[in-house]
Amino acid sequence: MRLERRAHAPLHLIVIAPLAAIVAALFLAGGLIAAAGVNPFGAYAEMLRGALGSRLSVTEMLTRATPLILTGLAAAVAFRARLWNIGGEGQFFVGALITAWIGHSLSVPGPLGIPILMLAGMAAGALLLAVPAYLRLRFSVDEVVTTLLLNFIVILFVGMMIEGPLRDPLAFGWPSSVPVDGDFRLPDLVPRTRLHIGFLIALAAAGAVWLILARTVFGAETRAAGLNATAASFAGISLPRTLMGVAMLSGALAGLAGSVEVLGVTAGVTTTMSPGFGYAGIVVAMLAALHPAGVVAAAVFVATVFVGADAMSRATGVPSFIADVVVALCLLTMVVALMFTTYRVRR
Amino acid sequence: MMEAIDLLLNTSLWAAVLRIATPLIFGVLGALLCERSGVLNLGIEGIMTMGAMVGWLTVYMGGDLWTGLLVAALSGGMMGLLHAMLTVPLGLSQHVSGLGITLFASSLSYYLYRLIVVVGDLPPTIEPFRPLDIPILSDIPGLGPILFSQTVPTYLALLSVVVMAYVLARTPLGLAIRMTGENPHAVEAQGLNPLRIRIGAVVAGSALMAVGGAFLTTAAFNSFFPEMVQGRGWICIALVVFASWRPGKALLGALLFAFFDAYQLRLQTVVEGVPYQLFLMAPYFLSIGALVLVARRAQVPEALMVPYRRGER
């Protein structure tokens, strides 16, 4: 038995691959749910009801999907060019922190302030990823390790700021940063729910990324750099410039995720405000086969698992960590499923 | 300022260096073994978490400490086998598979811990490894308490460095592993199977990583809690580059890193007015700095991250 590269990846396989991966992951995780003495089918039904069963739960799920779309786009953009940005979590937090910081004292009208704050969050995320990208280009330092280590540094930095200069004196219990001014809070998309117009911003970002990747020279250059860096250089593409561009775009998207989460949901920054949005973004990007439109669908799926698992855990007593297990398994099953789109098995 | 220097003369600091270095030594040796055969194993962070949980749980359920380490090693080996299957025969992205293993192994550990252990206000504890005073040697003033009053796994870690260095540099097996990492086609031409060598190296390396994780819960502390590995796995990946893929230098790197970690923990208590987070950041900055210094000169195994497929060049 051997693997043989396909000339073209058939479209139907690209659509089937993530579905097959999800079914396989749910099947494997079902074993763990059964080990907890709970019927997996009942548990999954409970999960679906928890995430999609009512108007409120759907809006809650979409609220959770919003940052996931953005971190998923961040990972997809970077991975396409083989820039291994594993620092989405850190970029999310610097975006959130700068937004809360400036948004607390900025005195401009709301409609003007919101775009300023988002741009600030994007700039912070972009700058944070520019450092590892520069270190890779200048000193050949592998960006996987540097982006990962920067996540830890950023979380400590956030802790330092919210216990120090940015501490909210009115916050009880866990330390929190000062909140953004009320004028800058994103309007609700559905009244009396947490769903805010940040969801539309995330959708627009997906559209914009799709346009950039599919319809611009820069998009073509990133694809070329990812597929074969040597060939791309020979074709006259400047690899350093392309990679820096990718890093800025990817970091900006993850920074925007943090910014939108602060403006739309939390108002202030805490060290626990992200249940791993940055890391889950990697899974979202892979499930989407790195395609921007797929990212939206994959983010909705991952948000369904996260929100549904909390409800399922309350109803059945299965630890809610099962959500992380399902998401992690999806990543592993998806890489296998993707293999079948690019290779065929020959005897 | 004088207090900061006084700390350096304190034997408890130097004893702590070896203790803090122990999980890093196991981890870095494991990562080094995988990479020498040509496979990057980013599953390390999750595998160390798994080792920490499984080692602790085995003892908690009534096993003895050594059984705990052994079961931890087995669980790490299993995760390594999964990573090896995806990246070696299937040749999938080592980056993505490794991250997947990390996410899977850590979430599975947390899930099983919550499922099996009833956690009250405080996490339950076990009776961990006690320091073993080596007769006579541990009575040497100064040096004795530092070198000869450690737990047995620490001695085991130091011994592993010697064994790893010897096996890689001086045995046919080591030659085969190194050659697989440099040129798997040449290995095939010698009548050896590069796929099997890689799978074996990744399984064994992952078992070592898990033992490093288990040290945290069975010797350094006495309980398990989420996020306790705290990036030690990623630091090991950085240390392998710093060590230029050599076991002896890896030991040096782990000791150097552990020294800074032990020192910053003690500095926190004497330096006032500086947020403690700045001290905690220092080790991570140190790792990035070390990478910048050596990355250009590093002699990367030629076939690292290059999947080997029979008959494909």
Chai-1 contact restraints between the chains, C-beta under 6 A:
chainA,res_idxA,chainB,res_idxB,connection_type,confidence,min_distance_angstrom,max_distance_angstrom,comment,restraint_id
A,A36,B,L115,contact,1.0,0.0,6.0,A-B,restraint_1
A,W84,B,H95,contact,1.0,0.0,6.0,A-B,restraint_2
A,F139,B,V292,contact,1.0,0.0,6.0,A-B,restraint_3
A,F139,B,A295,contact,1.0,0.0,6.0,A-B,restraint_4
A,F139,B,R296,contact,1.0,0.0,6.0,A-B,restraint_5
A,S140,B,A295,contact,1.0,0.0,6.0,A-B,restraint_6
A,S140,B,R296,contact,1.0,0.0,6.0,A-B,restraint_7
A,V141,B,L291,contact,1.0,0.0,6.0,A-B,restraint_8
A,V141,B,V292,contact,1.0,0.0,6.0,A-B,restraint_9
A,V141,B,A295,contact,1.0,0.0,6.0,A-B,restraint_10
A,V145,B,W234,contact,1.0,0.0,6.0,A-B,restraint_11
A,V145,B,I237,contact,1.0,0.0,6.0,A-B,restraint_12
A,V145,B,A238,contact,1.0,0.0,6.0,A-B,restraint_13
A,T146,B,I288,contact,1.0,0.0,6.0,A-B,restraint_14
A,L148,B,W234,contact,1.0,0.0,6.0,A-B,restraint_15
A,L149,B,W234,contact,1.0,0.0,6.0,A-B,restraint_16
A,L149,B,Y284,contact,1.0,0.0,6.0,A-B,restraint_17
A,L149,B,S287,contact,1.0,0.0,6.0,A-B,restraint_18
A,L149,B,I288,contact,1.0,0.0,6.0,A-B,restraint_19
A,F152,B,G231,contact,1.0,0.0,6.0,A-B,restraint_20
A,F152,B,Y284,contact,1.0,0.0,6.0,A-B,restraint_21
A,I153,B,M281,contact,1.0,0.0,6.0,A-B,restraint_22
A,I153,B,Y284,contact,1.0,0.0,6.0,A-B,restraint_23
A,L156,B,Q277,contact,1.0,0.0,6.0,A-B,restraint_24
A,L156,B,L280,contact,1.0,0.0,6.0,A-B,restraint_25
A,L156,B,M281,contact,1.0,0.0,6.0,A-B,restraint_26
A,G159,B,Q277,contact,1.0,0.0,6.0,A-B,restraint_27
A,M160,B,P275,contact,1.0,0.0,6.0,A-B,restraint_28
A,M160,B,Q277,contact,1.0,0.0,6.0,A-B,restraint_29
A,G164,B,P275,contact,1.0,0.0,6.0,A-B,restraint_30
A,P319,B,Y111,contact,1.0,0.0,6.0,A-B,restraint_31
A,P319,B,R114,contact,1.0,0.0,6.0,A-B,restraint_32
A,P319,B,L115,contact,1.0,0.0,6.0,A-B,restraint_33
A,F321,B,S107,contact,1.0,0.0,6.0,A-B,restraint_34
A,F321,B,Y110,contact,1.0,0.0,6.0,A-B,restraint_35
A,F321,B,Y111,contact,1.0,0.0,6.0,A-B,restraint_36
A,F321,B,R114,contact,1.0,0.0,6.0,A-B,restraint_37
A,I322,B,Y111,contact,1.0,0.0,6.0,A-B,restraint_38
A,D324,B,S107,contact,1.0,0.0,6.0,A-B,restraint_39
A,V325,B,S107,contact,1.0,0.0,6.0,A-B,restraint_40
A,V325,B,L108,contact,1.0,0.0,6.0,A-B,restraint_41
A,V325,B,Y111,contact,1.0,0.0,6.0,A-B,restraint_42
A,A328,B,L103,contact,1.0,0.0,6.0,A-B,restraint_43
A,A328,B,F104,contact,1.0,0.0,6.0,A-B,restraint_44
A,A328,B,S107,contact,1.0,0.0,6.0,A-B,restraint_45
A,L331,B,G100,contact,1.0,0.0,6.0,A-B,restraint_46
A,L332,B,G100,contact,1.0,0.0,6.0,A-B,restraint_47
A,V335,B,L92,contact,1.0,0.0,6.0,A-B,restraint_48
A,V335,B,V96,contact,1.0,0.0,6.0,A-B,restraint_49
A,V335,B,S97,contact,1.0,0.0,6.0,A-B,restraint_50
A,M339,B,L92,contact,1.0,0.0,6.0,A-B,restraint_51
